[in-house]
C-alpha cells in the first residue's frame, strides 16, 4: 500500500486531497460534549494556514490558537470555502 491510500472494506482507495502553501484549511478535531447531539456538532474546529507541504499527504499547519505549528495528514484537513 502506498502513501495516501487507505483500505476501505478490503479495497484500497486513493485520497484525492491536495492543498497549496498559504491555503486556509479547517482541522478535524473530534470532541463530544455531554448533553449535545452529535448530529448537530461540527468536528472541524480550528482554521489554520498551510505553511509547508512535506509530501502529497503530510502538511505543516499554523493556527493563531496554537502555540506551535502542527504536522497533519491530509485526511484531517478540509479546505475553507470563502464567500466574500
PyMOL commands that set and color helices and strands:
alter all, ss='L'
color gray80, all
select helices_A, chain A and resi 38-40+74-76
alter helices_A, ss='H'
color red, helices_A
select strands_A, chain A and resi 5-8+11-14+24-28+44-53+58-62+70-73+77-79
alter strands_A, ss='S'
color yellow, strands_A
deselect
rebuild
show_as cartoon
